[in-house]
Amino acid sequence: MTQVIPGDGEGIESTLRRFKREVSKAGIFAEMRKHRHFETPIEKRKRKLVARHRQNKRRFRT
């Protein structure tokens, strides 16, 4: 569970920004999207294949 404690004199905007950054680093939003609905095995394979292609494309781009 992500937790952010506001510092002395720190504004709510700054605290919220830190919280969003921590949640993003923890991967909570990605996990939430992944479990939002049932994914069939075929959809899962397609998603992983696309991710691999993206990763390979980035790796060879220099």
N, C-alpha and C positions, 0 to 999 in steps of 0.2 A: 504494500500500500504506500503510495506516494504521499509525503507530508512535507509541508513548507511552513516554517514558523516565521512570522513577520518580525523584522528587526525594529529597534527603537527608531521612531521617526520615519519609518519606511512607508510609503504610500501604498494604497490598495492596488493601484495599477502595476507597480513594480513587483509586488508580491504575487499577483495573478500571472504576470509574465514569467516569473521564476517557476511557478507551479506548472504552467503550460510546458515550459522547457523540460522540467523533470518528468512529466507524464510522457512527453514525446520520447525522451531518452529511454524510459522504461519500456516503451513499446506497447503501452496500454491501448492506444487507439487502434493500432494494427491488429492486436489480438481481439478487440471488440468487433472490428469489421469482419474478421475471419469467422467468428462465431455467431454472426448476426442471423444467418440462415443456413440450412443444410446444404452441403456441397457434395455432389455425387462424385464417385471415384473418377469418372471421365473429366469432370470439371477440374478436379484437383490435379490430374495429370496435365491438363492443358495449362493451368495456372503455373505449375512448376516448370513446364517446358518454356513458356514465355519468359519466366524469370531467368532461366538459364540462358536464353538467347540474349536478354538484356545484359546480363552479367558478362557474357562473352564479348558482346559488342563494345562494352565499356573497357574491357581488359585490353582489347587489341587497338583501341583508339588511343593514339599517343601523339 
